[in-house]
Amino acid sequence: MKKEIHPEYRKVVFLDTSTNYKFLSGSTKESDETIEWEDGNTYPLLKVEISSDSHPFYTGKQKADKVGGRVDRFKKKYNLN
């Protein structure tokens, strides 16, 4: 492996912005924000929109914000029944 061409791999804290769930993992992603973790150390903070705490596959809950398919939404939009 060539030296000086790979990004630095370090511990970072991921924050699920939809549930405020935090977990510590490794990443090469850069971040300007930091957070103090439970062990007293400060780590870079990476915000994500979805994680295992909010994903329907892991939670078993589906969001009901999309009711009906494309045709149903089209008919509702143009008052066609």
Rosetta blueprint (number, residue, H / E / L):
1 M L
2 K L
3 K L
4 E L
5 I L
6 H L
7 P L
8 E L
9 Y L
10 R E
11 K E
12 V E
13 V E
14 F E
15 L E
16 D E
17 T L
18 S L
19 T L
20 N L
21 Y E
22 K E
23 F E
24 L E
25 S E
26 G E
27 S E
28 T L
29 K L
30 E L
31 S L
32 D L
33 E L
34 T E
35 I E
36 E E
37 W L
38 E L
39 D L
40 G L
41 N L
42 T E
43 Y E
44 P E
45 L E
46 L E
47 K E
48 V E
49 E L
50 I L
51 S L
52 S L
53 D L
54 S L
55 H L
56 P H
57 F H
58 Y H
59 T H
60 G L
61 K L
62 Q L
63 K L
64 A L
65 D L
66 K L
67 V L
68 G L
69 G L
70 R H
71 V H
72 D H
73 R H
74 F H
75 K H
76 K H
77 K H
78 Y L
79 N L
80 L L
81 N L
